[in-house]
Amino acid sequence: MSFLIIVFGWLHVFFAVGWIGGALLMTLVLEQSFRTLSPSTVAEFTNRFMPRFGVVMGVFSTLTIVFGAPLFYTMTGGRFFEDAMGRADRRWNGARISCSE
Protein backbone atom coordinates (compact mmCIF):
# COMPACT_ATOMS: atom_id res chain seq x y z
CA MET A 1 0.00 0.00 0.00
CA SER A 2 1.29 3.42 -0.91
CA PHE A 3 2.55 5.69 1.85
CA LEU A 4 0.41 8.55 0.50
CA ILE A 5 -2.74 6.43 0.66
CA ILE A 6 -2.02 5.65 4.31
CA VAL A 7 -1.32 9.29 5.21
CA PHE A 8 -4.26 10.78 3.28
CA GLY A 9 -6.57 8.01 4.47
CA TRP A 10 -5.62 8.44 8.11
CA LEU A 11 -6.01 12.22 7.99
CA HIS A 12 -9.30 12.01 6.08
CA VAL A 13 -10.78 9.55 8.59
CA PHE A 14 -9.41 11.50 11.59
CA PHE A 15 -11.04 14.75 10.53
CA ALA A 16 -14.27 13.01 9.45
CA VAL A 17 -14.59 11.35 12.86
CA GLY A 18 -14.01 14.71 14.56
CA TRP A 19 -16.60 16.37 12.34
CA ILE A 20 -19.23 13.68 12.92
CA GLY A 21 -18.38 13.47 16.63
CA GLY A 22 -18.89 17.20 17.04
CA ALA A 23 -22.22 17.05 15.27
CA LEU A 24 -23.35 14.12 17.43
CA LEU A 25 -22.21 15.89 20.59
CA MET A 26 -24.26 18.92 19.66
CA THR A 27 -27.43 17.07 18.68
CA LEU A 28 -27.50 14.16 21.11
CA VAL A 29 -25.97 15.69 24.25
CA LEU A 30 -26.07 19.47 24.29
CA GLU A 31 -29.48 20.05 22.75
CA GLN A 32 -31.04 17.56 25.17
CA SER A 33 -29.31 19.25 28.11
CA PHE A 34 -30.50 22.70 27.04
CA ARG A 35 -34.11 21.65 27.64
CA THR A 36 -33.45 21.41 31.39
CA LEU A 37 -31.68 24.79 31.69
CA SER A 38 -33.08 28.28 31.96
CA PRO A 39 -33.16 30.40 28.79
CA SER A 40 -30.59 32.83 30.18
CA THR A 41 -28.15 29.99 30.94
CA VAL A 42 -28.63 28.54 27.46
CA ALA A 43 -28.05 31.97 25.91
CA GLU A 44 -24.86 32.54 27.92
CA PHE A 45 -23.48 29.10 27.09
CA THR A 46 -24.38 29.48 23.41
CA ASN A 47 -22.71 32.90 23.18
CA ARG A 48 -19.47 31.45 24.57
CA PHE A 49 -19.52 28.02 22.96
CA MET A 50 -20.87 28.47 19.44
CA PRO A 51 -18.18 30.79 18.02
CA ARG A 52 -15.43 28.28 18.87
CA PHE A 53 -17.56 25.29 17.92
CA GLY A 54 -18.36 26.85 14.55
CA VAL A 55 -14.69 27.43 13.81
CA VAL A 56 -13.70 23.90 14.83
CA MET A 57 -16.52 22.33 12.79
CA GLY A 58 -15.59 24.48 9.79
CA VAL A 59 -11.94 23.46 10.01
CA PHE A 60 -12.72 19.76 10.47
CA SER A 61 -15.26 19.64 7.63
CA THR A 62 -12.91 21.50 5.29
CA LEU A 63 -9.94 19.29 6.14
CA THR A 64 -12.06 16.16 5.66
CA ILE A 65 -12.68 17.24 2.08
CA VAL A 66 -9.15 18.57 1.57
CA PHE A 67 -7.61 15.21 2.53
CA GLY A 68 -10.36 13.17 0.85
CA ALA A 69 -9.68 14.63 -2.60
CA PRO A 70 -5.99 13.65 -2.78
CA LEU A 71 -6.86 10.29 -1.20
CA PHE A 72 -9.32 9.64 -4.00
CA TYR A 73 -6.81 10.85 -6.59
CA THR A 74 -4.04 8.66 -5.11
CA MET A 75 -6.27 5.59 -4.94
CA THR A 76 -7.53 5.95 -8.51
CA GLY A 77 -4.20 7.04 -10.00
CA GLY A 78 -5.92 10.10 -11.42
CA ARG A 79 -8.23 7.98 -13.56
CA PHE A 80 -11.56 9.33 -12.42
CA PHE A 81 -13.66 8.13 -15.36
CA GLU A 82 -11.57 5.24 -16.68
CA ASP A 83 -11.31 1.61 -15.70
CA ALA A 84 -7.98 -0.10 -14.97
CA MET A 85 -7.38 -0.72 -18.70
CA GLY A 86 -7.76 2.98 -19.59
CA ARG A 87 -11.18 2.66 -21.18
CA ALA A 88 -13.98 5.07 -20.36
CA ASP A 89 -15.96 3.72 -17.45
CA ARG A 90 -19.50 3.01 -18.64
CA ARG A 91 -21.00 3.64 -15.20
CA TRP A 92 -20.42 7.35 -15.70
CA ASN A 93 -21.97 7.23 -19.18
CA GLY A 94 -19.63 9.89 -20.54
CA ALA A 95 -20.26 12.30 -17.67
CA ARG A 96 -17.79 15.08 -17.10
CA ILE A 97 -17.20 17.53 -14.31
CA SER A 98 -17.96 21.11 -15.27
CA CYS A 99 -18.65 24.24 -13.26
CA SER A 100 -20.00 26.19 -16.22
CA GLU A 101 -23.15 24.15 -16.86
Backbone atoms as SQL, in Angstrom:
CREATE TABLE atoms (id INTEGER PRIMARY KEY, chain TEXT, resi INTEGER, resn TEXT, atom TEXT, x REAL, y REAL, z REAL);
INSERT INTO atoms VALUES
  (1, 'A', 1, 'MET', 'N', 0.845, -1.178, 0.000),
  (2, 'A', 1, 'MET', 'CA', 0.000, 0.000, 0.000),
  (3, 'A', 1, 'MET', 'C', 0.890, 1.242, 0.000),
  (4, 'A', 2, 'SER', 'N', 0.510, 2.203, -0.764),
  (5, 'A', 2, 'SER', 'CA', 1.287, 3.420, -0.910),
  (6, 'A', 2, 'SER', 'C', 1.291, 4.227, 0.389),
  (7, 'A', 3, 'PHE', 'N', 2.421, 4.842, 0.668),
  (8, 'A', 3, 'PHE', 'CA', 2.554, 5.695, 1.852),
  (9, 'A', 3, 'PHE', 'C', 1.559, 6.846, 1.803),
  (10, 'A', 4, 'LEU', 'N', 1.349, 7.432, 0.624),
  (11, 'A', 4, 'LEU', 'CA', 0.407, 8.546, 0.499),
  (12, 'A', 4, 'LEU', 'C', -1.028, 8.118, 0.793),
  (13, 'A', 5, 'ILE', 'N', -1.390, 6.923, 0.373),
  (14, 'A', 5, 'ILE', 'CA', -2.738, 6.433, 0.659),
  (15, 'A', 5, 'ILE', 'C', -2.939, 6.293, 2.163),
  (16, 'A', 6, 'ILE', 'N', -1.927, 5.800, 2.854),
  (17, 'A', 6, 'ILE', 'CA', -2.022, 5.654, 4.308),
  (18, 'A', 6, 'ILE', 'C', -2.145, 7.025, 4.980),
  (19, 'A', 7, 'VAL', 'N', -1.309, 7.956, 4.586),
  (20, 'A', 7, 'VAL', 'CA', -1.322, 9.287, 5.206),
  (21, 'A', 7, 'VAL', 'C', -2.636, 10.007, 4.909),
  (22, 'A', 8, 'PHE', 'N', -3.016, 10.090, 3.634),
  (23, 'A', 8, 'PHE', 'CA', -4.261, 10.780, 3.283),
  (24, 'A', 8, 'PHE', 'C', -5.473, 10.078, 3.886),
  (25, 'A', 9, 'GLY', 'N', -5.459, 8.762, 3.887),
  (26, 'A', 9, 'GLY', 'CA', -6.569, 8.005, 4.467),
  (27, 'A', 9, 'GLY', 'C', -6.704, 8.249, 5.960),
  (28, 'A', 10, 'TRP', 'N', -5.589, 8.219, 6.674),
  (29, 'A', 10, 'TRP', 'CA', -5.623, 8.442, 8.115),
  (30, 'A', 10, 'TRP', 'C', -6.124, 9.845, 8.429),
  (31, 'A', 11, 'LEU', 'N', -5.593, 10.842, 7.733),
  (32, 'A', 11, 'LEU', 'CA', -6.007, 12.224, 7.988),
  (33, 'A', 11, 'LEU', 'C', -7.474, 12.445, 7.625),
  (34, 'A', 12, 'HIS', 'N', -7.906, 11.874, 6.511),
  (35, 'A', 12, 'HIS', 'CA', -9.303, 12.006, 6.085),
  (36, 'A', 12, 'HIS', 'C', -10.240, 11.405, 7.136),
  (37, 'A', 13, 'VAL', 'N', -9.931, 10.206, 7.598),
  (38, 'A', 13, 'VAL', 'CA', -10.783, 9.549, 8.594),
  (39, 'A', 13, 'VAL', 'C', -10.725, 10.300, 9.925),
  (40, 'A', 14, 'PHE', 'N', -9.547, 10.762, 10.341),
  (41, 'A', 14, 'PHE', 'CA', -9.406, 11.499, 11.592),
  (42, 'A', 14, 'PHE', 'C', -10.308, 12.729, 11.614),
  (43, 'A', 15, 'PHE', 'N', -10.240, 13.533, 10.564),
  (44, 'A', 15, 'PHE', 'CA', -11.042, 14.752, 10.532),
  (45, 'A', 15, 'PHE', 'C', -12.525, 14.444, 10.336),
  (46, 'A', 16, 'ALA', 'N', -12.861, 13.389, 9.609),
  (47, 'A', 16, 'ALA', 'CA', -14.268, 13.011, 9.447),
  (48, 'A', 16, 'ALA', 'C', -14.866, 12.559, 10.780),
  (49, 'A', 17, 'VAL', 'N', -14.108, 11.789, 11.549),
  (50, 'A', 17, 'VAL', 'CA', -14.592, 11.346, 12.861),
  (51, 'A', 17, 'VAL', 'C', -14.788, 12.549, 13.784),
  (52, 'A', 18, 'GLY', 'N', -13.860, 13.505, 13.747),
  (53, 'A', 18, 'GLY', 'CA', -14.015, 14.711, 14.556),
  (54, 'A', 18, 'GLY', 'C', -15.231, 15.521, 14.148),
  (55, 'A', 19, 'TRP', 'N', -15.456, 15.623, 12.860),
  (56, 'A', 19, 'TRP', 'CA', -16.602, 16.366, 12.336),
  (57, 'A', 19, 'TRP', 'C', -17.914, 15.706, 12.770),
  (58, 'A', 20, 'ILE', 'N', -18.012, 14.402, 12.554),
  (59, 'A', 20, 'ILE', 'CA', -19.229, 13.676, 12.922),
  (60, 'A', 20, 'ILE', 'C', -19.394, 13.649, 14.440),
  (61, 'A', 21, 'GLY', 'N', -18.305, 13.466, 15.165),
  (62, 'A', 21, 'GLY', 'CA', -18.375, 13.467, 16.625),
  (63, 'A', 21, 'GLY', 'C', -18.870, 14.790, 17.170),
  (64, 'A', 22, 'GLY', 'N', -18.411, 15.887, 16.607),
  (65, 'A', 22, 'GLY', 'CA', -18.886, 17.199, 17.037),
  (66, 'A', 22, 'GLY', 'C', -20.364, 17.386, 16.761),
  (67, 'A', 23, 'ALA', 'N', -20.800, 16.932, 15.608),
  (68, 'A', 23, 'ALA', 'CA', -22.222, 17.048, 15.269),
  (69, 'A', 23, 'ALA', 'C', -23.079, 16.192, 16.203),
  (70, 'A', 24, 'LEU', 'N', -22.599, 14.983, 16.511),
  (71, 'A', 24, 'LEU', 'CA', -23.348, 14.118, 17.434),
  (72, 'A', 24, 'LEU', 'C', -23.362, 14.693, 18.843),
  (73, 'A', 25, 'LEU', 'N', -22.250, 15.253, 19.280),
  (74, 'A', 25, 'LEU', 'CA', -22.210, 15.892, 20.592),
  (75, 'A', 25, 'LEU', 'C', -23.250, 16.990, 20.675),
  (76, 'A', 26, 'MET', 'N', -23.317, 17.796, 19.661),
  (77, 'A', 26, 'MET', 'CA', -24.256, 18.917, 19.663),
  (78, 'A', 26, 'MET', 'C', -25.704, 18.440, 19.676),
  (79, 'A', 27, 'THR', 'N', -26.030, 17.474, 18.813),
  (80, 'A', 27, 'THR', 'CA', -27.430, 17.073, 18.678),
  (81, 'A', 27, 'THR', 'C', -27.899, 16.114, 19.770),
  (82, 'A', 28, 'LEU', 'N', -27.052, 15.184, 20.169),
  (83, 'A', 28, 'LEU', 'CA', -27.495, 14.164, 21.111),
  (84, 'A', 28, 'LEU', 'C', -27.285, 14.545, 22.574),
  (85, 'A', 29, 'VAL', 'N', -26.287, 15.371, 22.856),
  (86, 'A', 29, 'VAL', 'CA', -25.975, 15.686, 24.249),
  (87, 'A', 29, 'VAL', 'C', -26.395, 17.110, 24.608),
  (88, 'A', 30, 'LEU', 'N', -25.850, 18.082, 23.894),
  (89, 'A', 30, 'LEU', 'CA', -26.070, 19.470, 24.293),
  (90, 'A', 30, 'LEU', 'C', -27.511, 19.923, 24.101),
  (91, 'A', 31, 'GLU', 'N', -28.103, 19.609, 22.969),
  (92, 'A', 31, 'GLU', 'CA', -29.482, 20.046, 22.746),
  (93, 'A', 31, 'GLU', 'C', -30.433, 19.431, 23.767),
  (94, 'A', 32, 'GLN', 'N', -30.195, 18.191, 24.151),
  (95, 'A', 32, 'GLN', 'CA', -31.037, 17.558, 25.168),
  (96, 'A', 32, 'GLN', 'C', -30.834, 18.223, 26.527),
  (97, 'A', 33, 'SER', 'N', -29.600, 18.609, 26.839),
  (98, 'A', 33, 'SER', 'CA', -29.308, 19.255, 28.112),
  (99, 'A', 33, 'SER', 'C', -29.899, 20.655, 28.182),
  (100, 'A', 34, 'PHE', 'N', -29.966, 21.337, 27.049),
  (101, 'A', 34, 'PHE', 'CA', -30.505, 22.698, 27.036),
  (102, 'A', 34, 'PHE', 'C', -31.962, 22.736, 27.481),
  (103, 'A', 35, 'ARG', 'N', -32.682, 21.672, 27.291),
  (104, 'A', 35, 'ARG', 'CA', -34.106, 21.647, 27.645),
  (105, 'A', 35, 'ARG', 'C', -34.328, 21.756, 29.154),
  (106, 'A', 36, 'THR', 'N', -33.314, 21.373, 29.929),
  (107, 'A', 36, 'THR', 'CA', -33.448, 21.410, 31.387),
  (108, 'A', 36, 'THR', 'C', -32.896, 22.700, 31.989),
  (109, 'A', 37, 'LEU', 'N', -32.297, 23.553, 31.188),
  (110, 'A', 37, 'LEU', 'CA', -31.682, 24.788, 31.688),
  (111, 'A', 37, 'LEU', 'C', -32.590, 25.990, 31.442),
  (112, 'A', 38, 'SER', 'N', -32.321, 27.048, 32.164),
  (113, 'A', 38, 'SER', 'CA', -33.084, 28.284, 31.961),
  (114, 'A', 38, 'SER', 'C', -32.645, 28.942, 30.655),
  (115, 'A', 39, 'PRO', 'N', -33.515, 29.731, 30.048),
  (116, 'A', 39, 'PRO', 'CA', -33.164, 30.399, 28.788),
  (117, 'A', 39, 'PRO', 'C', -31.939, 31.303, 28.907),
  (118, 'A', 40, 'SER', 'N', -31.762, 31.960, 30.038),
  (119, 'A', 40, 'SER', 'CA', -30.592, 32.831, 30.185),
  (120, 'A', 40, 'SER', 'C', -29.296, 32.020, 30.240),
  (121, 'A', 41, 'THR', 'N', -29.329, 30.859, 30.879),
  (122, 'A', 41, 'THR', 'CA', -28.149, 29.994, 30.943),
  (123, 'A', 41, 'THR', 'C', -27.813, 29.450, 29.560),
  (124, 'A', 42, 'VAL', 'N', -28.836, 29.040, 28.823),
  (125, 'A', 42, 'VAL', 'CA', -28.632, 28.543, 27.462),
  (126, 'A', 42, 'VAL', 'C', -28.047, 29.642, 26.589),
  (127, 'A', 43, 'ALA', 'N', -28.556, 30.856, 26.717),
  (128, 'A', 43, 'ALA', 'CA', -28.054, 31.973, 25.911),
  (129, 'A', 43, 'ALA', 'C', -26.599, 32.278, 26.248),
  (130, 'A', 44, 'GLU', 'N', -26.250, 32.263, 27.523),
  (131, 'A', 44, 'GLU', 'CA', -24.863, 32.539, 27.921),
  (132, 'A', 44, 'GLU', 'C', -23.916, 31.453, 27.404),
  (133, 'A', 45, 'PHE', 'N', -24.316, 30.200, 27.571),
  (134, 'A', 45, 'PHE', 'CA', -23.485, 29.102, 27.093),
  (135, 'A', 45, 'PHE', 'C', -23.314, 29.172, 25.575),
  (136, 'A', 46, 'THR', 'N', -24.417, 29.420, 24.867),
  (137, 'A', 46, 'THR', 'CA', -24.380, 29.482, 23.411),
  (138, 'A', 46, 'THR', 'C', -23.480, 30.612, 22.928),
  (139, 'A', 47, 'ASN', 'N', -23.549, 31.759, 23.575),
  (140, 'A', 47, 'ASN', 'CA', -22.709, 32.897, 23.180),
  (141, 'A', 47, 'ASN', 'C', -21.219, 32.612, 23.374),
  (142, 'A', 48, 'ARG', 'N', -20.884, 31.782, 24.340),
  (143, 'A', 48, 'ARG', 'CA', -19.472, 31.454, 24.574),
  (144, 'A', 48, 'ARG', 'C', -19.007, 30.248, 23.757),
  (145, 'A', 49, 'PHE', 'N', -19.896, 29.299, 23.566),
  (146, 'A', 49, 'PHE', 'CA', -19.515, 28.025, 22.958),
  (147, 'A', 49, 'PHE', 'C', -19.572, 28.041, 21.431),
  (148, 'A', 50, 'MET', 'N', -20.627, 28.599, 20.876),
  (149, 'A', 50, 'MET', 'CA', -20.866, 28.470, 19.437),
  (150, 'A', 50, 'MET', 'C', -19.807, 29.114, 18.541),
  (151, 'A', 51, 'PRO', 'N', -19.226, 30.263, 18.904),
  (152, 'A', 51, 'PRO', 'CA', -18.177, 30.793, 18.022),
  (153, 'A', 51, 'PRO', 'C', -16.995, 29.827, 17.865),
  (154, 'A', 52, 'ARG', 'N', -16.540, 29.246, 18.953),
  (155, 'A', 52, 'ARG', 'CA', -15.428, 28.275, 18.865),
  (156, 'A', 52, 'ARG', 'C', -15.869, 27.007, 18.154),
  (157, 'A', 53, 'PHE', 'N', -17.057, 26.519, 18.518),
  (158, 'A', 53, 'PHE', 'CA', -17.561, 25.285, 17.920),
  (159, 'A', 53, 'PHE', 'C', -17.722, 25.442, 16.414),
  (160, 'A', 54, 'GLY', 'N', -18.214, 26.594, 15.985),
  (161, 'A', 54, 'GLY', 'CA', -18.362, 26.848, 14.552),
  (162, 'A', 54, 'GLY', 'C', -17.041, 26.833, 13.818),
  (163, 'A', 55, 'VAL', 'N', -16.019, 27.421, 14.424),
  (164, 'A', 55, 'VAL', 'CA', -14.687, 27.428, 13.806),
  (165, 'A', 55, 'VAL', 'C', -14.129, 26.010, 13.719),
  (166, 'A', 56, 'VAL', 'N', -14.223, 25.270, 14.816),
  (167, 'A', 56, 'VAL', 'CA', -13.696, 23.898, 14.831),
  (168, 'A', 56, 'VAL', 'C', -14.432, 23.031, 13.809),
  (169, 'A', 57, 'MET', 'N', -15.758, 23.129, 13.744),
  (170, 'A', 57, 'MET', 'CA', -16.515, 22.327, 12.785),
  (171, 'A', 57, 'MET', 'C', -16.177, 22.731, 11.357),
  (172, 'A', 58, 'GLY', 'N', -15.980, 24.025, 11.122),
  (173, 'A', 58, 'GLY', 'CA', -15.593, 24.476, 9.793),
  (174, 'A', 58, 'GLY', 'C', -14.238, 23.944, 9.378),
  (175, 'A', 59, 'VAL', 'N', -13.285, 23.971, 10.307),
  (176, 'A', 59, 'VAL', 'CA', -11.935, 23.456, 10.015),
  (177, 'A', 59, 'VAL', 'C', -11.989, 21.955, 9.762),
  (178, 'A', 60, 'PHE', 'N', -12.676, 21.218, 10.620),
  (179, 'A', 60, 'PHE', 'CA', -12.724, 19.758, 10.472),
  (180, 'A', 60, 'PHE', 'C', -13.450, 19.347, 9.194),
  (181, 'A', 61, 'SER', 'N', -14.548, 20.007, 8.860),
  (182, 'A', 61, 'SER', 'CA', -15.257, 19.643, 7.630),
  (183, 'A', 61, 'SER', 'C', -14.425, 19.987, 6.402),
  (184, 'A', 62, 'THR', 'N', -13.755, 21.120, 6.421),
  (185, 'A', 62, 'THR', 'CA', -12.907, 21.502, 5.290),
  (186, 'A', 62, 'THR', 'C', -11.741, 20.541, 5.131),
  (187, 'A', 63, 'LEU', 'N', -11.086, 20.198, 6.235),
  (188, 'A', 63, 'LEU', 'CA', -9.939, 19.290, 6.137),
  (189, 'A', 63, 'LEU', 'C', -10.354, 17.867, 5.766),
  (190, 'A', 64, 'THR', 'N', -11.568, 17.461, 6.116),
  (191, 'A', 64, 'THR', 'CA', -12.059, 16.158, 5.662),
  (192, 'A', 64, 'THR', 'C', -12.100, 16.122, 4.140),
  (193, 'A', 65, 'ILE', 'N', -12.608, 17.166, 3.542),
  (194, 'A', 65, 'ILE', 'CA', -12.679, 17.235, 2.077),
  (195, 'A', 65, 'ILE', 'C', -11.297, 17.435, 1.470),
  (196, 'A', 66, 'VAL', 'N', -10.492, 18.294, 2.096),
  (197, 'A', 66, 'VAL', 'CA', -9.147, 18.572, 1.571),
  (198, 'A', 66, 'VAL', 'C', -8.304, 17.300, 1.523),
  (199, 'A', 67, 'PHE', 'N', -8.379, 16.456, 2.540),
  (200, 'A', 67, 'PHE', 'CA', -7.606, 15.212, 2.528),
  (201, 'A', 67, 'PHE', 'C', -8.317, 14.092, 1.782),
  (202, 'A', 68, 'GLY', 'N', -9.627, 14.190, 1.615),
  (203, 'A', 68, 'GLY', 'CA', -10.359, 13.174, 0.852),
  (204, 'A', 68, 'GLY', 'C', -10.089, 13.256, -0.631),
  (205, 'A', 69, 'ALA', 'N', -9.930, 14.475, -1.161),
  (206, 'A', 69, 'ALA', 'CA', -9.683, 14.634, -2.598),
  (207, 'A', 69, 'ALA', 'C', -8.356, 14.014, -3.034),
  (208, 'A', 70, 'PRO', 'N', -7.224, 14.309, -2.361),
  (209, 'A', 70, 'PRO', 'CA', -5.986, 13.649, -2.780),
  (210, 'A', 70, 'PRO', 'C', -5.987, 12.151, -2.477),
  (211, 'A', 71, 'LEU', 'N', -6.730, 11.729, -1.460),
  (212, 'A', 71, 'LEU', 'CA', -6.860, 10.290, -1.196),
  (213, 'A', 71, 'LEU', 'C', -7.535, 9.610, -2.374),
  (214, 'A', 72, 'PHE', 'N', -8.625, 10.195, -2.849),
  (215, 'A', 72, 'PHE', 'CA', -9.323, 9.642, -4.000),
  (216, 'A', 72, 'PHE', 'C', -8.425, 9.646, -5.232),
  (217, 'A', 73, 'TYR', 'N', -7.714, 10.746, -5.451),
  (218, 'A', 73, 'TYR', 'CA', -6.810, 10.850, -6.591),
  (219, 'A', 73, 'TYR', 'C', -5.701, 9.803, -6.497),
  (220, 'A', 74, 'THR', 'N', -5.125, 9.636, -5.301),
  (221, 'A', 74, 'THR', 'CA', -4.041, 8.663, -5.110),
  (222, 'A', 74, 'THR', 'C', -4.549, 7.241, -5.308),
  (223, 'A', 75, 'MET', 'N', -5.742, 6.949, -4.828),
  (224, 'A', 75, 'MET', 'CA', -6.273, 5.590, -4.943),
  (225, 'A', 75, 'MET', 'C', -6.675, 5.239, -6.365),
  (226, 'A', 76, 'THR', 'N', -7.105, 6.235, -7.141),
  (227, 'A', 76, 'THR', 'CA', -7.526, 5.955, -8.512),
  (228, 'A', 76, 'THR', 'C', -6.412, 6.198, -9.527),
  (229, 'A', 77, 'GLY', 'N', -5.287, 6.726, -9.076),
  (230, 'A', 77, 'GLY', 'CA', -4.202, 7.038, -10.000),
  (231, 'A', 77, 'GLY', 'C', -4.566, 8.159, -10.953),
  (232, 'A', 78, 'GLY', 'N', -5.498, 8.992, -10.569),
  (233, 'A', 78, 'GLY', 'CA', -5.916, 10.101, -11.417),
  (234, 'A', 78, 'GLY', 'C', -6.885, 9.708, -12.507),
  (235, 'A', 79, 'ARG', 'N', -7.289, 8.447, -12.539),
  (236, 'A', 79, 'ARG', 'CA', -8.229, 7.977, -13.562),
  (237, 'A', 79, 'ARG', 'C', -9.647, 8.021, -12.992),
  (238, 'A', 80, 'PHE', 'N', -10.253, 9.180, -13.023),
  (239, 'A', 80, 'PHE', 'CA', -11.564, 9.332, -12.422),
  (240, 'A', 80, 'PHE', 'C', -12.651, 8.620, -13.209),
  (241, 'A', 81, 'PHE', 'N', -12.593, 8.679, -14.532),
  (242, 'A', 81, 'PHE', 'CA', -13.665, 8.135, -15.361),
  (243, 'A', 81, 'PHE', 'C', -13.164, 7.035, -16.288),
  (244, 'A', 82, 'GLU', 'N', -12.106, 6.343, -15.883),
  (245, 'A', 82, 'GLU', 'CA', -11.571, 5.244, -16.683),
  (246, 'A', 82, 'GLU', 'C', -11.463, 4.010, -15.808),
  (247, 'A', 83, 'ASP', 'N', -11.548, 2.839, -16.443),
  (248, 'A', 83, 'ASP', 'CA', -11.307, 1.614, -15.700),
  (249, 'A', 83, 'ASP', 'C', -9.802, 1.333, -15.675),
  (250, 'A', 84, 'ALA', 'N', -9.398, 0.204, -15.125),
  (251, 'A', 84, 'ALA', 'CA', -7.978, -0.099, -14.974),
  (252, 'A', 84, 'ALA', 'C', -7.262, -0.253, -16.323),
  (253, 'A', 85, 'MET', 'N', -7.990, -0.540, -17.383),
  (254, 'A', 85, 'MET', 'CA', -7.385, -0.721, -18.704),
  (255, 'A', 85, 'MET', 'C', -7.319, 0.594, -19.485),
  (256, 'A', 86, 'GLY', 'N', -7.812, 1.690, -18.910),
  (257, 'A', 86, 'GLY', 'CA', -7.756, 2.977, -19.588),
  (258, 'A', 86, 'GLY', 'C', -8.959, 3.285, -20.443),
  (259, 'A', 87, 'ARG', 'N', -9.966, 2.417, -20.407),
  (260, 'A', 87, 'ARG', 'CA', -11.180, 2.658, -21.181),
  (261, 'A', 87, 'ARG', 'C', -12.138, 3.514, -20.366),
  (262, 'A', 88, 'ALA', 'N', -12.990, 4.254, -21.062),
  (263, 'A', 88, 'ALA', 'CA', -13.984, 5.073, -20.365),
  (264, 'A', 88, 'ALA', 'C', -14.897, 4.165, -19.551),
  (265, 'A', 89, 'ASP', 'N', -15.112, 4.515, -18.329),
  (266, 'A', 89, 'ASP', 'CA', -15.955, 3.719, -17.445),
  (267, 'A', 89, 'ASP', 'C', -17.413, 3.951, -17.810),
  (268, 'A', 90, 'ARG', 'N', -18.124, 2.895, -18.173),
  (269, 'A', 90, 'ARG', 'CA', -19.503, 3.011, -18.645),
  (270, 'A', 90, 'ARG', 'C', -20.472, 3.418, -17.538),
  (271, 'A', 91, 'ARG', 'N', -20.097, 3.240, -16.279),
  (272, 'A', 91, 'ARG', 'CA', -20.996, 3.638, -15.202),
  (273, 'A', 91, 'ARG', 'C', -21.238, 5.141, -15.196),
  (274, 'A', 92, 'TRP', 'N', -20.271, 5.897, -15.687),
  (275, 'A', 92, 'TRP', 'CA', -20.422, 7.348, -15.701),
  (276, 'A', 92, 'TRP', 'C', -21.122, 7.817, -16.966),
  (277, 'A', 93, 'ASN', 'N', -21.241, 6.947, -17.951),
  (278, 'A', 93, 'ASN', 'CA', -21.968, 7.228, -19.180),
  (279, 'A', 93, 'ASN', 'C', -21.495, 8.535, -19.847),
  (280, 'A', 94, 'GLY', 'N', -20.200, 8.719, -19.869),
  (281, 'A', 94, 'GLY', 'CA', -19.631, 9.889, -20.540),
  (282, 'A', 94, 'GLY', 'C', -19.762, 11.183, -19.750),
  (283, 'A', 95, 'ALA', 'N', -20.098, 11.086, -18.485),
  (284, 'A', 95, 'ALA', 'CA', -20.265, 12.299, -17.666),
  (285, 'A', 95, 'ALA', 'C', -18.922, 13.001, -17.512),
  (286, 'A', 96, 'ARG', 'N', -18.994, 14.313, -17.344),
  (287, 'A', 96, 'ARG', 'CA', -17.789, 15.079, -17.098),
  (288, 'A', 96, 'ARG', 'C', -18.078, 16.119, -16.041),
  (289, 'A', 97, 'ILE', 'N', -17.040, 16.534, -15.363),
  (290, 'A', 97, 'ILE', 'CA', -17.196, 17.532, -14.309),
  (291, 'A', 97, 'ILE', 'C', -17.038, 18.894, -14.939),
  (292, 'A', 98, 'SER', 'N', -18.008, 19.767, -14.701),
  (293, 'A', 98, 'SER', 'CA', -17.955, 21.111, -15.266),
  (294, 'A', 98, 'SER', 'C', -18.656, 22.073, -14.331),
  (295, 'A', 99, 'CYS', 'N', -18.040, 23.212, -14.108),
  (296, 'A', 99, 'CYS', 'CA', -18.652, 24.239, -13.258),
  (297, 'A', 99, 'CYS', 'C', -19.472, 25.219, -14.078),
  (298, 'A', 100, 'SER', 'N', -19.347, 25.183, -15.404),
  (299, 'A', 100, 'SER', 'CA', -20.004, 26.192, -16.220),
  (300, 'A', 100, 'SER', 'C', -21.425, 25.813, -16.611),
  (301, 'A', 101, 'GLU', 'N', -21.815, 24.572, -16.442),
  (302, 'A', 101, 'GLU', 'CA', -23.155, 24.148, -16.859),
  (303, 'A', 101, 'GLU', 'C', -24.164, 24.260, -15.742);
